[in-house]
Amino acid sequence: MSRPSRFSPEQRAKAVRLVAEAGPNYPSEWAAISSVAAKLGASAETVRKWIRHAEVDAGRRPGLSTEESTEIKRLRREVAELRRANEILKAAAACVSRMRRKVAM
């Protein structure tokens, strides 16, 4: 499980918005990201990742959205749980089968 973030979702959204607003005032997107990151106390790479993720969520960039990623994680956990249950049921069925053979003798 990942560790909790130092930054709330609201702070992340604010950083993304600030970069979008400040972008025209800087020669490159990276310069705008670096400036906003310094003001927020985050690394520029962290803010860049937030921006890319927001672009994916908005459909402006290919990739899995937050909602899709969450759903995939939930489904993987469910599949793992069902596989464990299936193994338990197989073992129980084998045990019952052995017991019936012993009783039949």
C-alpha positions in Angstrom: 0.0 0.0 0.0 1.3 3.4 -0.8 2.1 6.0 1.8 -0.3 9.0 2.3 0.6 12.1 0.3 1.8 15.3 1.9 -0.5 17.2 -0.5 -4.3 17.0 -0.5 -6.3 16.6 -3.7 -7.3 20.2 -3.4 -3.6 21.3 -3.3 -2.9 19.2 -6.3 -5.8 20.6 -8.3 -4.7 24.1 -7.3 -1.1 23.4 -8.5 -2.5 22.2 -11.9 -4.7 25.3 -12.2 -1.8 27.6 -11.3 0.5 26.1 -13.9 -2.3 26.4 -16.5 -2.8 30.1 -15.6 0.9 30.9 -15.4 2.0 29.0 -18.5 1.8 32.0 -20.9 4.1 34.1 -18.6 6.9 31.6 -18.9 9.1 30.5 -21.9 8.3 26.8 -21.3 5.9 24.6 -19.5 8.8 23.3 -17.3 9.6 26.8 -16.2 6.0 27.4 -15.1 5.9 24.0 -13.4 9.2 24.8 -11.5 7.9 28.2 -10.4 4.6 26.8 -9.1 6.3 23.8 -7.4 8.7 26.1 -5.6 5.8 28.2 -4.3 4.0 25.1 -3.0 7.0 23.4 -1.5 6.8 20.4 -3.9 9.3 19.1 -6.4 8.8 20.2 -10.1 8.6 16.5 -11.1 5.8 15.9 -8.7 3.8 18.8 -10.0 4.6 17.7 -13.6 3.1 14.2 -12.8 0.0 15.8 -11.3 -0.5 17.8 -14.5 -0.1 14.7 -16.7 -2.5 12.8 -14.5 -5.1 15.6 -14.7 -4.7 15.6 -18.5 -5.4 11.9 -18.6 -8.4 12.3 -16.3 -9.7 15.1 -18.5 -9.3 13.0 -21.7 -6.6 15.2 -23.2 -3.9 12.5 -22.9 -4.1 8.8 -23.4 -3.9 6.5 -20.4 -6.0 5.1 -17.5 -8.0 7.7 -15.6 -8.1 7.7 -11.8 -11.5 6.1 -11.9 -10.4 3.3 -14.3 -7.3 2.6 -12.3 -9.3 2.4 -9.1 -11.8 0.0 -10.7 -9.0 -2.2 -12.0 -7.4 -2.4 -8.5 -10.8 -3.3 -7.0 -11.4 -6.0 -9.6 -7.9 -7.5 -9.1 -8.5 -7.7 -5.4 -11.9 -9.4 -6.0 -10.3 -11.9 -8.5 -7.6 -12.8 -5.9 -10.2 -13.3 -3.2 -12.3 -15.5 -5.5 -9.3 -17.6 -6.4 -8.4 -18.1 -2.7 -12.0 -19.1 -2.0 -11.9 -21.5 -5.0 -8.8 -23.1 -3.7 -10.4 -23.6 -0.3 -13.4 -25.1 -1.8 -11.3 -27.5 -3.9 -9.4 -28.6 -0.9 -12.6 -29.1 1.1 -14.2 -31.2 -1.7 -11.1 -33.4 -1.9 -11.2 -33.9 1.9 -14.9 -34.8 1.8 -14.2 -37.2 -1.1 -11.4 -38.9 0.9 -13.7 -39.2 4.0 -16.5 -40.8 1.9 -14.1 -43.4 0.5 -12.9 -44.3 4.0 -16.5 -44.6 5.3 -17.4 -46.8 2.3 -14.7 -49.3 3.1 
